[in-house]
């Protein structure tokens, strides 16, 4: 059996190869829309004497909010001394998990495309290739579901920690009867919302891809052969 590289672009015209290209692109959008994010909410502190001061709630990937200072050093705000105060929350585990799965899928899609376009003759002539591809694809479907759900919850925690209620609960100064804190300018987190959408889209695409990979395995061919044999046996003999 020849095992050398043979360039063949025909798999791109079939669902097996075409879906893999789409998965490669959506994986890029998934980790690109979340991994490089940086934003800041503007917090206005309205003092009881009519003055107001401004704070900045900065947050960025991987969203370890508990390490980001909302107030640095001993600062005087509205004639009150405020010590160093950090925001509350840590969504790093879910964010890094999401980006990690996206990067793994990006790399696996490239390797799979290399096999499809250059070694399809080896891939189809062995049981190991399609079965290995199917098992990995099925695992990645499950991981996309888990990481997308975890990241959706982590993103909601980030939103809650950086909105008006979250800031007011974090900063003791805002709990005073004559001082009000309000987020008056929000960072654009549209790309983070889009990243969650791409997460579930990837899960859907990999689930579709699992079916086309399954059709390449001997499990599917044996099932099809068995059903065809049973159908022939049930045909009545001519009189």
Backbone as CSV, one residue per row, in Angstrom:
resi,resn,N_x,N_y,N_z,CA_x,CA_y,CA_z,C_x,C_y,C_z
1,UNK,0.845,-1.201,0.000,0.000,0.000,0.000,0.878,1.248,0.000
2,UNK,0.588,2.182,-0.901,1.359,3.420,-0.982,0.928,4.352,0.149
3,UNK,1.897,4.865,0.885,1.586,5.731,2.023,2.103,7.143,1.841
4,UNK,2.623,7.476,0.661,3.166,8.810,0.438,2.083,9.860,0.282
5,UNK,2.508,11.106,0.303,1.582,12.232,0.180,1.060,12.323,-1.252
6,UNK,-0.274,12.367,-1.384,-0.912,12.523,-2.692,-1.952,13.633,-2.585
7,UNK,-1.662,14.764,-3.168,-2.583,15.895,-3.070,-3.861,15.594,-3.859
8,UNK,-4.976,15.682,-3.173,-6.276,15.437,-3.782,-7.281,16.388,-3.145
9,UNK,-7.780,17.356,-3.906,-8.682,18.369,-3.373,-10.142,17.943,-3.404
10,UNK,-10.431,16.772,-3.916,-11.829,16.336,-4.016,-12.529,16.221,-2.663
11,UNK,-11.838,15.870,-1.539,-12.544,15.825,-0.251,-13.165,17.158,0.158
12,UNK,-12.635,18.291,-0.362,-13.219,19.592,-0.025,-14.602,19.760,-0.636
13,UNK,-14.894,18.985,-1.693,-16.206,19.047,-2.334,-17.220,18.143,-1.638
14,UNK,-16.746,17.348,-0.697,-17.605,16.437,0.043,-17.835,16.978,1.454
15,UNK,-18.933,16.597,2.116,-19.218,17.107,3.470,-18.084,16.860,4.463
16,UNK,-17.397,15.714,4.343,-16.341,15.384,5.298,-15.264,16.458,5.341
17,UNK,-14.827,16.916,4.164,-13.775,17.924,4.105,-14.297,19.339,4.230
18,UNK,-15.459,19.611,3.630,-16.001,20.971,3.656,-16.345,21.411,5.075
19,UNK,-16.994,20.520,5.837,-17.354,20.861,7.218,-16.104,21.116,8.047
20,UNK,-15.034,20.383,7.761,-13.792,20.578,8.517,-13.213,21.967,8.285
21,UNK,-13.332,22.473,7.045,-12.879,23.841,6.762,-13.706,24.851,7.550
22,UNK,-15.024,24.639,7.588,-15.900,25.542,8.350,-15.558,25.489,9.834
23,UNK,-15.269,24.299,10.354,-14.888,24.158,11.764,-13.593,24.904,12.054
24,UNK,-12.669,24.854,11.124,-11.391,25.565,11.289,-11.631,27.062,11.407
25,UNK,-12.523,27.597,10.581,-12.819,29.029,10.604,-13.571,29.425,11.868
26,UNK,-14.572,28.640,12.260,-15.353,28.997,13.447,-14.526,28.876,14.725
27,UNK,-13.551,27.979,14.744,-12.661,27.891,15.905,-11.833,29.167,16.035
28,UNK,-11.395,29.719,14.900,-10.645,30.975,14.923,-11.503,32.094,15.499
29,UNK,-12.753,32.178,15.032,-13.655,33.219,15.529,-13.950,33.029,17.021
30,UNK,-14.025,31.781,17.470,-14.347,31.514,18.874,-13.261,32.038,19.802
31,UNK,-11.990,31.635,19.545,-10.950,32.091,20.473,-10.498,33.517,20.171
32,UNK,-10.691,33.979,18.931,-10.305,35.352,18.608,-11.235,36.381,19.217
33,UNK,-12.510,36.041,19.364,-13.477,36.997,19.896,-13.464,37.076,21.421
34,UNK,-12.784,36.153,22.067,-12.753,36.165,23.539,-11.341,36.315,24.093
35,UNK,-10.364,35.716,23.438,-9.008,35.677,23.991,-8.303,37.014,24.074
36,UNK,-8.631,37.953,23.188,-7.918,39.240,23.195,-8.739,40.387,23.726
37,UNK,-9.810,40.089,24.464,-10.718,41.156,24.890,-10.135,41.997,26.024
38,UNK,-10.432,43.291,25.951,-10.093,44.216,27.037,-11.124,45.339,27.023
39,UNK,-11.689,45.648,28.182,-12.707,46.693,28.246,-12.706,47.399,29.587
40,UNK,-13.493,48.462,29.684,-13.553,49.249,30.919,-14.918,49.902,31.047
41,UNK,-15.523,49.742,32.228,-16.775,50.435,32.547,-16.448,51.693,33.351
42,UNK,-17.110,52.782,33.029,-16.918,54.040,33.756,-17.939,54.122,34.885
43,UNK,-17.438,54.260,36.105,-18.293,54.320,37.291,-18.313,55.753,37.810
44,UNK,-19.486,56.330,37.882,-19.641,57.689,38.420,-20.079,57.598,39.876
45,UNK,-19.343,58.289,40.734,-19.656,58.330,42.165,-20.255,59.696,42.461
46,UNK,-21.525,59.728,42.796,-22.234,60.981,43.064,-22.187,61.265,44.560
47,UNK,-21.480,62.309,44.930,-21.299,62.671,46.337,-22.532,63.425,46.855
48,UNK,-22.686,63.427,48.150,-23.846,64.071,48.750,-23.833,65.575,48.611
49,UNK,-22.645,66.192,48.382,-22.567,67.652,48.289,-22.716,68.145,46.853
50,UNK,-23.118,67.287,45.950,-23.324,67.706,44.564,-22.159,67.406,43.642
51,UNK,-21.001,67.081,44.203,-19.854,66.736,43.366,-19.979,65.289,42.898
52,UNK,-19.203,64.954,41.863,-19.137,63.559,41.446,-17.726,63.235,40.986
53,UNK,-17.326,62.020,41.234,-16.000,61.557,40.838,-16.143,60.297,39.977
54,UNK,-15.042,59.938,39.304,-15.101,58.853,38.317,-14.087,57.770,38.643
55,UNK,-14.551,56.526,38.524,-13.686,55.355,38.650,-13.788,54.530,37.367
56,UNK,-12.803,53.683,37.160,-12.802,52.828,35.974,-12.711,51.368,36.408
57,UNK,-13.703,50.598,35.995,-13.701,49.154,36.267,-13.145,48.451,35.034
58,UNK,-11.849,48.157,35.072,-11.183,47.527,33.926,-11.272,46.004,34.034
59,UNK,-11.502,45.356,32.918,-11.508,43.891,32.903,-11.054,43.405,31.534
60,UNK,-10.359,42.294,31.542,-9.798,41.751,30.304,-9.574,40.252,30.476
61,UNK,-9.359,39.575,29.354,-9.069,38.145,29.375,-7.806,37.902,30.198
62,UNK,-7.775,36.903,31.097,-8.779,35.846,31.317,-9.807,36.150,32.399
63,UNK,-10.032,37.425,32.711,-11.114,37.852,33.599,-10.921,37.395,35.043
64,UNK,-9.702,37.588,35.544,-9.452,37.387,36.982,-9.765,38.708,37.684
65,UNK,-11.041,38.973,37.884,-11.469,40.269,38.409,-10.954,40.521,39.814
66,UNK,-10.788,39.470,40.596,-10.330,39.637,41.977,-8.902,40.172,42.047
67,UNK,-8.190,40.160,40.933,-6.832,40.694,40.907,-6.770,42.089,40.273
68,UNK,-7.929,42.608,39.865,-7.974,43.931,39.218,-8.446,44.969,40.226
69,UNK,-7.629,45.986,40.539,-8.038,46.999,41.515,-9.068,47.965,40.947
70,UNK,-10.137,48.165,41.686,-11.117,49.188,41.339,-10.659,50.538,41.890
71,UNK,-10.070,50.491,43.085,-9.463,51.680,43.706,-8.064,51.304,44.126
72,UNK,-7.075,52.034,43.671,-5.678,51.728,43.981,-5.171,52.641,45.099
73,UNK,-4.529,52.027,46.098,-3.932,52.791,47.183,-4.974,53.463,48.061
74,UNK,-4.506,54.186,49.041,-5.407,54.942,49.913,-5.804,56.223,49.192
75,UNK,-7.053,56.263,48.774,-7.562,57.371,47.961,-8.718,58.044,48.687
76,UNK,-8.845,59.328,48.481,-9.966,60.067,49.050,-11.021,60.284,47.981
77,UNK,-12.210,59.773,48.234,-13.331,59.925,47.312,-14.512,60.480,48.099
78,UNK,-15.036,61.585,47.622,-16.168,62.243,48.291,-15.861,62.496,49.771
79,UNK,-14.641,62.926,50.032,-14.163,63.247,51.387,-14.119,62.029,52.299
80,UNK,-14.090,60.835,51.698,-13.959,59.594,52.448,-12.666,58.903,52.026
81,UNK,-11.943,58.395,53.002,-10.714,57.658,52.714,-11.074,56.223,52.321
82,UNK,-10.600,55.805,51.141,-10.919,54.471,50.610,-9.623,53.699,50.409
83,UNK,-9.552,52.525,50.995,-8.369,51.678,50.827,-8.433,50.943,49.489
84,UNK,-7.338,50.258,49.171,-7.290,49.496,47.915,-8.447,48.489,47.874
85,UNK,-9.216,48.548,46.820,-10.383,47.683,46.662,-10.330,46.986,45.306
86,UNK,-10.449,45.675,45.330,-10.467,44.898,44.090,-11.898,44.498,43.749
87,UNK,-12.118,44.275,42.469,-13.418,43.763,42.053,-13.577,42.313,42.512
88,UNK,-14.778,41.809,42.408,-15.086,40.469,42.903,-15.366,39.548,41.722
89,UNK,-14.789,38.347,41.778,-15.085,37.345,40.753,-13.841,36.851,40.050
90,UNK,-13.939,35.651,39.522,-12.835,35.049,38.773,-13.422,34.063,37.769
91,UNK,-13.446,34.464,36.505,-13.965,33.607,35.434,-12.846,33.054,34.570
92,UNK,-11.624,33.050,35.115,-10.462,32.622,34.326,-10.566,31.168,33.891
93,UNK,-11.046,30.305,34.782,-11.084,28.878,34.448,-11.997,28.607,33.257
94,UNK,-13.182,29.198,33.248,-14.108,28.971,32.142,-13.621,29.640,30.858
95,UNK,-13.044,30.836,30.976,-12.552,31.538,29.788,-11.369,30.807,29.163
96,UNK,-10.437,30.370,29.989,-9.261,29.666,29.467,-9.640,28.283,28.933
97,UNK,-10.597,27.645,29.562,-11.079,26.351,29.073,-11.694,26.508,27.684
98,UNK,-12.505,27.537,27.522,-13.152,27.808,26.240,-12.116,28.082,25.153
99,UNK,-11.184,28.959,25.431,-10.153,29.296,24.447,-9.278,28.081,24.159
100,UNK,-8.965,27.299,25.204,-8.133,26.108,25.014,-8.774,25.104,24.076
101,UNK,-10.079,24.846,24.254,-10.786,23.910,23.377,-10.822,24.455,21.956
102,UNK,-11.021,25.751,21.809,-11.053,26.355,20.472,-9.705,26.195,19.771
103,UNK,-8.619,26.385,20.497,-7.288,26.231,19.904,-7.024,24.781,19.529
104,UNK,-7.430,23.849,20.401,-7.255,22.421,20.096,-8.024,22.049,18.831
105,UNK,-9.248,22.532,18.704,-10.052,22.235,17.515,-9.466,22.884,16.269
106,UNK,-8.912,24.071,16.424,-8.241,24.745,15.305,-7.073,23.900,14.798
107,UNK,-6.270,23.404,15.721,-5.111,22.591,15.336,-5.543,21.238,14.783
108,UNK,-6.531,20.609,15.420,-6.980,19.295,14.949,-7.607,19.395,13.561
109,UNK,-8.332,20.493,13.301,-8.925,20.682,11.977,-7.857,20.779,10.903
110,UNK,-6.758,21.467,11.206,-5.667,21.572,10.234,-5.029,20.226,9.963
111,UNK,-4.796,19.458,11.033,-4.195,18.130,10.865,-5.127,17.222,10.077
112,UNK,-6.431,17.266,10.404,-7.403,16.431,9.699,-7.481,16.808,8.225
113,UNK,-7.448,18.098,7.921,-7.480,18.529,6.523,-6.236,18.059,5.776
114,UNK,-5.091,18.082,6.443,-3.859,17.577,5.824,-4.012,16.101,5.480
115,UNK,-4.611,15.335,6.378,-4.820,13.908,6.130,-5.821,13.707,4.989
116,UNK,-6.920,14.451,5.016,-7.937,14.297,3.981,-7.388,14.632,2.595
117,UNK,-6.592,15.698,2.505,-6.134,16.175,1.202,-4.885,15.457,0.705
118,UNK,-4.115,14.880,1.608,-2.869,14.252,1.175,-2.746,12.773,1.450
119,UNK,-3.522,12.276,2.410,-3.385,10.868,2.798,-4.741,10.167,2.869
120,UNK,-5.700,10.597,2.054,-7.018,9.978,2.082,-6.949,8.508,1.688
121,UNK,-6.009,8.145,0.819,-5.874,6.743,0.422,-5.451,5.870,1.607
122,UNK,-4.639,6.426,2.498,-4.252,5.703,3.714,-5.408,5.704,4.717
123,UNK,-6.076,6.846,4.818,-7.190,7.016,5.760,-8.291,5.993,5.504
124,UNK,-8.651,5.798,4.230,-9.763,4.907,3.906,-9.356,3.435,3.850
125,UNK,-8.067,3.174,3.695,-7.610,1.782,3.598,-7.359,1.144,4.956
126,UNK,-7.561,1.876,6.028,-7.321,1.330,7.367,-8.536,1.591,8.247
127,UNK,-8.733,0.740,9.243,-9.820,0.933,10.200,-9.467,1.988,11.247
128,UNK,-8.164,2.121,11.528,-7.738,2.991,12.621,-8.064,4.464,12.348
129,UNK,-7.775,4.935,11.133,-7.949,6.349,10.824,-9.359,6.851,11.047
130,UNK,-10.370,6.276,10.378,-11.743,6.748,10.577,-12.251,6.581,12.010
131,UNK,-11.897,5.463,12.654,-12.365,5.240,14.031,-11.742,6.264,14.981
132,UNK,-10.431,6.501,14.834,-9.760,7.510,15.669,-10.380,8.877,15.432
133,UNK,-10.614,9.218,14.172,-11.220,10.509,13.821,-12.601,10.638,14.437
134,UNK,-13.389,9.571,14.395,-14.739,9.616,14.953,-14.716,9.788,16.466
135,UNK,-13.854,9.057,17.143,-13.785,9.139,18.605,-13.370,10.542,19.049
136,UNK,-12.340,11.095,18.400,-11.897,12.455,18.747,-12.992,13.475,18.460
137,UNK,-13.673,13.327,17.328,-14.748,14.254,16.971,-15.877,14.202,17.987
138,UNK,-16.262,13.000,18.406,-17.330,12.848,19.401,-16.932,13.479,20.737
139,UNK,-15.677,13.295,21.132,-15.198,13.906,22.380,-15.252,15.425,22.289
140,UNK,-14.869,15.966,21.133,-14.858,17.421,20.973,-16.269,18.004,20.945
141,UNK,-17.243,17.246,20.466,-18.636,17.700,20.542,-19.026,17.914,22.005
142,UNK,-18.701,16.940,22.842,-19.022,17.040,24.270,-18.267,18.190,24.931
143,UNK,-16.988,18.345,24.585,-16.184,19.414,25.184,-16.682,20.791,24.765
144,UNK,-17.145,20.927,23.521,-17.714,22.209,23.091,-18.966,22.541,23.902
145,UNK,-19.792,21.535,24.167,-20.990,21.770,24.978,-20.612,22.230,26.377
146,UNK,-19.638,21.557,26.982,-19.239,21.875,28.349,-18.586,23.256,28.427
147,UNK,-17.612,23.500,27.551,-16.866,24.761,27.652,-17.738,25.959,27.265
148,UNK,-18.652,25.791,26.304,-19.538,26.894,25.921,-20.506,27.236,27.045
149,UNK,-21.033,26.209,27.706,-21.938,26.445,28.830,-21.200,27.093,29.998
150,UNK,-19.980,26.607,30.264,-19.179,27.186,31.353,-18.819,28.631,31.060
151,UNK,-18.453,28.916,29.816,-18.064,30.275,29.456,-19.281,31.202,29.461
152,UNK,-20.451,30.711,29.050,-21.659,31.533,29.112,-21.950,31.948,30.552
153,UNK,-21.786,31.000,31.491,-21.976,31.326,32.911,-20.875,32.260,33.406
154,UNK,-19.631,32.017,32.982,-18.529,32.888,33.389,-18.703,34.299,32.876
155,UNK,-19.172,34.441,31.642,-19.404,35.782,31.076,-20.502,36.503,31.835
156,UNK,-21.548,35.778,32.215,-22.611,36.404,32.994,-22.085,36.882,34.347
157,UNK,-21.174,36.126,34.942,-20.564,36.552,36.205,-19.753,37.835,36.020
158,UNK,-19.063,37.947,34.896,-18.308,39.170,34.597,-19.257,40.352,34.460
159,UNK,-20.365,40.154,33.757,-21.344,41.229,33.588,-21.913,41.664,34.934
160,UNK,-22.241,40.682,35.778,-22.823,41.002,37.078,-21.834,41.744,37.973
161,UNK,-20.564,41.372,37.894,-19.555,41.988,38.766,-19.198,43.399,38.337
162,UNK,-19.427,43.728,37.068,-19.008,45.048,36.560,-20.180,45.976,36.295
163,UNK,-21.409,45.561,36.624,-22.532,46.476,36.442,-22.728,47.305,37.708
164,UNK,-23.768,48.117,37.730,-23.981,49.040,38.853,-24.163,48.308,40.178
165,UNK,-24.966,47.249,40.174,-25.195,46.503,41.422,-23.922,45.826,41.905
166,UNK,-23.140,45.274,40.989,-21.904,44.599,41.370,-20.878,45.562,41.944
167,UNK,-20.723,46.715,41.309,-19.769,47.722,41.802,-20.224,48.279,43.149
168,UNK,-21.516,48.533,43.275,-22.037,49.093,44.530,-21.860,48.122,45.684
169,UNK,-21.988,46.809,45.386,-21.806,45.816,46.439,-20.336,45.635,46.795
170,UNK,-19.453,45.921,45.851,-18.015,45.734,46.081,-17.397,46.904,46.830
171,UNK,-17.774,48.113,46.469,-17.175,49.315,47.047,-17.990,49.771,48.249
172,UNK,-17.381,49.692,49.438,-18.098,50.045,50.670,-18.588,51.486,50.648
173,UNK,-17.868,52.357,49.961,-18.243,53.768,49.890,-19.639,53.946,49.297
174,UNK,-19.991,53.069,48.349,-21.268,53.198,47.644,-22.455,52.821,48.513
175,UNK,-22.193,52.234,49.674,-23.270,51.822,50.555,-23.712,52.936,51.497
176,UNK,-23.045,54.087,51.416,-23.418,55.222,52.260,-24.746,55.813,51.835
177,UNK,-25.430,56.415,52.778,-26.770,56.929,52.503,-26.759,58.133,51.573
178,UNK,-25.655,58.920,51.569,-25.623,60.133,50.761,-24.691,60.013,49.552
179,UNK,-24.237,58.794,49.251,-23.332,58.572,48.118,-23.940,57.492,47.221
180,UNK,-23.970,57.784,45.941,-24.535,56.842,44.974,-23.510,56.522,43.907
181,UNK,-23.380,55.227,43.586,-22.465,54.784,42.531,-23.275,54.213,41.374
182,UNK,-22.894,54.577,40.181,-23.629,54.107,39.007,-22.675,53.965,37.826
183,UNK,-22.801,52.855,37.100,-22.024,52.673,35.876,-22.691,53.499,34.784
184,UNK,-22.009,54.531,34.337,-22.592,55.448,33.350,-22.090,55.185,31.933
185,UNK,-21.086,54.370,31.793,-20.586,54.032,30.454,-20.102,52.582,30.472
186,UNK,-20.675,51.752,29.609,-20.356,50.332,29.584,-19.398,50.005,28.440
187,UNK,-18.492,49.070,28.706,-17.591,48.590,27.659,-18.402,47.795,26.630
188,UNK,-17.946,47.802,25.414,-18.610,47.044,24.351,-18.194,45.577,24.456
189,UNK,-19.110,44.752,24.927,-18.801,43.326,25.096,-19.495,42.477,24.036
190,UNK,-19.794,43.098,22.912,-20.475,42.366,21.837,-19.660,41.163,21.382
191,UNK,-18.339,41.337,21.311,-17.505,40.219,20.847,-17.548,39.040,21.824
192,UNK,-17.697,39.336,23.113,-17.800,38.244,24.093,-19.114,37.490,23.937
193,UNK,-20.187,38.222,23.674,-21.462,37.561,23.416,-21.387,36.703,22.156
194,UNK,-20.697,37.231,21.148,-20.543,36.488,19.896,-19.726,35.222,20.127
195,UNK,-18.738,35.296,21.021,-17.905,34.117,21.278,-18.738,32.966,21.834
196,UNK,-19.722,33.270,22.675,-20.599,32.222,23.203,-21.413,31.599,22.074
197,UNK,-21.900,32.445,21.161,-22.653,31.943,20.009,-21.789,31.018,19.164
198,UNK,-20.544,31.422,18.937,-19.635,30.583,18.152,-19.312,29.286,18.881
199,UNK,-19.323,29.319,20.199,-19.090,28.093,20.952,-20.155,27.047,20.668
200,UNK,-21.420,27.463,20.758,-22.505,26.524,20.484,-22.594,26.177,18.997
201,UNK,-22.218,27.116,18.139,-22.179,26.819,16.709,-21.139,25.748,16.417
202,UNK,-19.993,25.839,17.070,-18.961,24.818,16.909,-19.457,23.452,17.371
203,UNK,-20.172,23.422,18.487,-20.722,22.153,18.962,-21.640,21.537,17.910
204,UNK,-22.476,22.366,17.300,-23.402,21.896,16.268,-22.640,21.379,15.047
205,UNK,-21.615,22.113,14.612,-20.846,21.704,13.440,-20.087,20.399,13.689
206,UNK,-19.494,20.264,14.862,-18.753,19.041,15.167,-19.694,17.849,15.314
207,UNK,-20.931,18.097,15.758,-21.911,17.008,15.825,-22.278,16.535,14.422
208,UNK,-22.436,17.486,13.502,-22.704,17.122,12.104,-21.521,16.363,11.532
209,UNK,-20.327,16.872,11.810,-19.115,16.240,11.294,-18.957,14.816,11.828
210,UNK,-19.414,14.577,13.070,-19.306,13.232,13.655,-20.080,12.218,12.823
211,UNK,-21.206,12.629,12.265,-21.997,11.703,11.453,-21.252,11.338,10.163
212,UNK,-20.667,12.344,9.507,-19.956,12.069,8.260,-18.688,11.245,8.504
213,UNK,-18.043,11.463,9.650,-16.877,10.648,9.985,-17.313,9.221,10.308
214,UNK,-18.439,9.086,11.006,-18.958,7.754,11.338,-19.236,6.937,10.069
215,UNK,-19.688,7.591,9.021,-19.974,6.894,7.766,-18.718,6.315,7.124
216,UNK,-17.534,6.824,7.522,-16.276,6.314,6.983,-15.758,5.111,7.765
217,UNK,-16.344,4.853,8.925,-15.851,3.756,9.768,-16.442,2.424,9.329
218,UNK,-15.793,1.347,9.767,-16.288,0.004,9.441,-17.580,-0.299,10.191
219,UNK,-17.837,0.409,11.280,-19.089,0.188,12.009,-20.281,0.485,11.111
220,UNK,-20.213,1.581,10.379,-21.308,1.959,9.486,-21.393,1.012,8.301
221,UNK,-20.246,0.665,7.726,-20.244,-0.218,6.557,-20.746,-1.612,6.918
222,UNK,-20.371,-2.113,8.105,-20.850,-3.423,8.542,-22.352,-3.407,8.775
223,UNK,-22.859,-2.329,9.351,-24.289,-2.203,9.590,-25.045,-2.170,8.268
224,UNK,-24.504,-1.409,7.306,-25.151,-1.303,5.998,-25.137,-2.648,5.281
225,UNK,-23.999,-3.361,5.361,-23.890,-4.665,4.714,-24.840,-5.674,5.339
226,UNK,-24.953,-5.632,6.684,-25.849,-6.541,7.393,-27.304,-6.291,7.011
227,UNK,-27.701,-5.018,6.915,-29.070,-4.687,6.554,-29.379,-5.103,5.124
228,UNK,-28.392,-4.949,4.223,-28.590,-5.335,2.828,-28.754,-6.845,2.718
229,UNK,-27.951,-7.585,3.509,-28.045,-9.039,3.503,-29.390,-9.525,3.997
230,UNK,-29.897,-8.901,5.055,-31.204,-9.283,5.591,-32.317,-8.983,4.599
231,UNK,-32.183,-7.898,3.885,-33.198,-7.543,2.893,-33.242,-8.555,1.772
232,UNK,-32.065,-9.042,1.336,-32.029,-10.037,0.277,-32.632,-11.371,0.733
233,UNK,-32.411,-11.707,2.004,-32.941,-12.958,2.529,-34.461,-12.941,2.625
234,UNK,-35.044,-11.734,2.796,-36.489,-11.621,2.965,-37.237,-11.589,1.637
235,UNK,-36.512,-11.503,0.522,-37.174,-11.489,-0.791,-37.720,-12.884,-1.081
236,UNK,-39.026,-13.043,-1.334,-39.590,-14.379,-1.576,-39.063,-14.987,-2.874
237,UNK,-38.872,-16.292,-2.832,-38.373,-16.996,-4.021,-39.466,-17.024,-5.097
238,UNK,-39.081,-16.893,-6.362,-40.084,-16.914,-7.450,-40.776,-18.253,-7.537
239,UNK,-42.061,-18.264,-7.859,-42.843,-19.497,-7.979,-42.613,-20.126,-9.348
